[in-house]
Amino acid sequence: MGSQSLCLGPLPTIPQMAVFDVCVRGSGPVAMAAALALARLGLAVAWTGQRGAPAAGDVRTYALNAASARLLATLKIWDSLPADARTPMFDIRVEGDRADAALQFSSFSHAGEPLGWLVDAAELEAGLAAALRFAPHVSQVADGADAALQVLAEGHASAARARLAVPMEVHAYGQHGLAARVVADRGHAGQARQWFGAPDVLALLPFDRPDAGCSYGLVWSLPDARAQALQTCDTATFEAELQAATGGAAGTLRLASARSSWPLVLAQAQAVCGPGWVLLGDAAHRVHPLAGQGLNLGLADVTVLADLLAARAAREPWRALGDEKLLRRYARARLLPTQAMGLVTDGLQRLFAHPSPLARELRNRGLDLVDHLPLLKRALVRQAMGT
């Protein structure tokens, strides 16, 4: 043959076929947490979300309870967050629409543990996305993949839920939530403040961005027209309206970000599981933000589903991941917590939105009554903390 060589050209290749146990649909924090949690079980996970950087200018803050923080710690996300992107909340003061009606919660009744944490939404989503880049059992797919179990966490406008023809019962409040970052001229000392007006609900959530120790995440629930007006008015007008609504209780407040808003609804899917599929997060349920529990409910969905599939692997490995009997256990476990939170937030919203003098008297007396019932207060705190 001498120096001659045989050139065969490029060899044909056979595409490797990926086999997945689970396909997680969605790009938000619930979907990303679900992909990570299920991959930790050794399941091969297809994920339809994007690993790109979060949108710039995100002014949202998530209020997370202890149960959500534990899940994120298990997923190696919690400790990776920048120190100023998570702020502990040690006290909550709730005021009615009468000066002497107030309710105070304190971490001192719970061994000094924070009542919750305020987390920068963009940083949390960036941390989850970074973890997914290094998750060995997670593969990013563009349009979904065949899998024994489809986890649908696409948010309230879930296309996959629509294709399954699962009805979603939606009650619109005729309100928008308005979010922004504000800075006070005095420290927040880890105290959250909330004002129940008629029909506004305003919350100042202690945060360390942009100025450590004296910043807040603002969440203000307002009738649609008023929300639109406050969304588009000039900064001076907005700050004056905010100062009037808070009465100076948190000091002089300065707007420190853009403003964003979204429509508020109460929603519940008529079914959250079926053969080979399950709904998580806003794809399954939405509640009024007055209790700050929306993301906590979604992350609790993730925890329950992951625990259920871990128990299946240990006790019933013969049962398919998409077995409807198995998934009904998830539905039963999540029914009471999600419906109870929906009823509580809806009831509070309706009570404080009602303009009658009788409703005003009842709601303000109710705040005073609860404030003088320490056992009930501790139970409410435990529920909010997810403990």
N, C-alpha and C positions, 0 to 999 in steps of 0.2 A: 504493500500500500504506500510505502515511502512516506513522504511528508503530506500526502493527500489526507484530507479529513472529510468525513461524511457529514453534510449539513442537512439536518432534518427539519429545520425551521422550528417555530414555536410549537410546543406540544399542547394538545387539547387538554382542557381541565374540566373537571366535573364540579359544578357549584356545590358547596357544602350546604346541606339542608339543616337549618336551625330548628330545633325542637324545643318548644317552650311549655312550661307547666302553667304559667300565668301570664296574661297580658293585662297590663295596667294602662288604662286610657286616661289622659289628663296631664296638665302641665303645672298645676298649682301645688301648694304645700301638702295637701292631703294626698294627692296622687304620688308625689315624690316620696313622701314618708311611707306610703304603702309599698312602693317598689323596693325601697331599702329594707323595710321590715320583713317582707316576704322573701327577699333574696337572702336575708340572714338565716332563714330556715333551710337554706340549701336548694331552694326552688329556682329553676331557670325562668327569669322574668323578662318579658318584652315590655318596653315602656315607650309610649307614643309621644312623650313630651319633648321639649327643646332644652338643650343644655346651654343656651346662650345666656348672656348677662341679663339680669332683670331690667325692666324699663326704668330709664332715668327719671328722677323727679317723683318717685313713689313716696307719698307723705303718710301712708298708713302705718299704724302701730297695731300689733296684735296683742290682746290681753290673753295670756296663757296661764292656766292653772298648774298646780303641782303635778297632776297626772300627765299633762302634755309635756312639761319639762322633763319628767322621767323618761317618757318615750324618746324625746330628742336626745337625752343623754345616752340612752341605750343605742341609738343610731349614730353616736359619736358626733353629733351636731352641736349640742348645747355648749360644750367647752370650747368649741372652735369659734363661737361668735365673739366679736370684739366686745371688750368690757363695757363700752358706752352704748352698745346696741341692745343691751338687756338691763332693765332697771327694776329692782324689787319694789313691790308695793306692800307697805306695812300697815296702812290705815286706809279706810274708806269712809267718807262722810257723805251721806245722802240727805238732801234737803227737799222738802215739798214746796208747794206754792204758798205757804204761810210761814212767816219768819220764825215761829217757834216750833215748827215741825221738822225734826231731824232724826237721823238714825246713824249711829257710829259703829263701825266694825274695827277691831284692832287685832294685830298679830300677837299681842301679849296674852290673849286667851288661847293661843295655839303655840305655846312654847317659843314665841318669837319668830316662828317660821313665816316667811313672806306669805301674804294672802294671795299673791299672784305675781306675775312678771309682765312688764311691757317690753315688747320685742320689736325692733325695726323690721318691717315686713320685707324690704328689699334684702337686708342682710340675711334673714332667715332663709329666704328662697335661694339666695346665692350659696349659702352653706349647704343646703340640700342638693342643689345642682352640682356643686363641687364633689360631694360625697358620691353622687351617682357616677361621676366620671371614673371613679376608682373602684366601683362596686363590681366584683368579678362575675357575679351571676346576673347582671342586668345588661340587656342589649337594647339600644335605641332603635326603634323601627318607625317608619314614616306613617304607615297607614294601618297599624295594628297587625296582629298575627294570630294564627290558629293556636289555641291553647285550651287546656281542660277547664280553666276558669278565666272569665273575663271580669276584671275589676274596673268598674265604671266610676271614675272620679273626675269627670270633665267639667264640673260646676253646674250652675243652675240651668244652663242652656245645653245640656248634654245631648249630643246628636245620637249617641248610641242608645240612650234611654228612649229617645223619640222613635228610633228604628224598631225597638222592642214594643212600641205602642203602650208603654207604661204611663197611665194618667198621672199628672202632677196637680194636686189641688193647690191653688194659689189664691191667697187673699191679699190684695194690694192695700196698703195703709193710706195711700194718698200722701205719702211723705217721702222725703229723700234724706239719706244720711250725708252729712257734710264733714269731711276730714281735713285737718291741717295740723301744722306744728306751730305752737306759740311759745313765747318766752316771757316769764314773769320777772318783776323787779325784786322778788324775794324767793327764797328756796322753797322747794316743794316738800322736803323732808319725807319723801316716800309716801305721801298721802294723795290718794285719788279723791276727786270731788265730783259729785253728781247732783244736778238740779232737775227735779221733775216739775215742769211747768204744765201749762194747759194750753196747747198740746205739745210744746217743745220738751225734749229731754236732752240735756247738755252734760257731757262728761269731760273732765280734764284729767288725763291719765299721766302720772309722773314719769318723766323721761329725761334722759341725759344727752339728748341731741336736739338742737345744735349746741346748747350751752349746758354743761354738766350741772346738775343740782337745781336748776330753775326752769327747765323746759317741760312742756306738756304735749301729749298727743291729744288733739281735740276731736271728739266725735259728737256731732250735734244733729239730732233728729228733728226735722222741721216739716211743716206742710209744704207741698211741692212748690207753690208760688213763692213763699218766703225763702225757701232753700235756693231757688233760682236767683232771687234778688241778692241774697248774701253771697252767692257764688260769683256773681258778676260785678258787684259794687266795688268801689275803690277801697284801698287799704284803710284809710282813715275812717270811713263809714263802717267798715266791717269791725274794726277794733272798738269803735264806740258802741256798736250793738253788742259785741261780746262783753264789754265792760258792764253794760247795763244788765245783761242777763246773769252775770256772776256777782254783781253787787260789790265788786272789789275784794271779795273774800280771798282770792288767790293773789292779790296784788294787782298792779297795772300790767296788762297783758299786751304783748306786741306780736303781730303776725310775722312768722319767720319762714313761711313756705308758700307754695302755691296751694290752691284749694281744689279738692276733688269731691264728687258727690255721686250717689247711686240710689236707685229706687229701693224702698223698703217693703218687704212682703213677708208673709207667713206662708210657708209651703211645705207640703209633705207628699212624697210619692206614695201611691196606693199600694205598691209592692216594692220591697227593697232587695228581693232576690228571686231567682228562678233557676231552672236547670242550666247550670254552667255560667251564671252571671250574678253579680252582686253590685249594689249601689253604695257609694260612700260619699260623705261630705255633702256639699250643696246639691249634688245630683240627687240626693235622697231627701234632704230637709233643709229649710232655711228658717231662721227665727229673727225677731227684732233685735238690733244690736244693743239695746239698753242694758243687758246683763253682760255683754262682752263675751258670750259663750259660743259664737258661731264656729270658729276654728277649733275650739276645744271639743265640740261635738264631733267634728270631722276626724280629729286625731284620736278620739276615743273609739270611733268606728275602726280605725286602723289597728289599734291595740286589740280590740275584741276579735277582729278577723284573724290577726296574726296568732293570737293565743288559741283560737279555735283550730287553725290549721296545724299548729304545733301539737295540740292534743290529738288531732287526727293521726299525725305521723307516729305518735307514741302508742296509741291505743287501737286505732282503726286504719292501719296502713293499706288495707284492702279497699277502703272506700275512696272513690274518685274525688278529686279536688272540687269538681263541679256538681257533686251529688246534691240534689235538691234537699234531701232530708238533713244533710250536714249544714247547708247554708241557711235552712230555717232556724237553726240554733242561733246563728248570728242575728237574724231578724228578731227573734224573741228577746235576745239579750239587749238589743238596741231600742226596742219599741218603747218601753217605759221611760228611759232617760230622755229620748228625743221628744216624745209627746209631752212629757212633764215640763221640759224647758219651753216648748212651744206654748203650752197653756199658761205658764207663769208669765212669760214675757208678753204674750198677747193680752192677758188679763190686766197686767200693770199698764200697758199702753192704753188700753181702752178706759181704764179707771182714771188715768191722769189726763186723758184727752177729753173726757166728758166735762162740759162747761157748767153743769148744774151746781148750785150751792151745796146740795146734799152730797153729791159725789166729792166735792172739794173737802167738805167736812170729814167724810169717811176716810179719804185717802190720807189726810193729814193726821187724823187721830190714829190711823193704822200705823203710820211711821212711829209715832210716840209709843204706841202699845208694844210694838216689836222691840223698840229700844229698851224697854223695861222688862223683857223676857230673855234673860241670858241663855237659857237652854235652847230656845228657838233660834236665837242669834248664832249660837255655836253650830247648830244643825245647818243653818243656811250657809255659814262659812264653809263647813265641811263639804257641802254639796258643791259650792262654787269652786272649791279647791280641787274637787275630784277625788277626795279622800274618803 
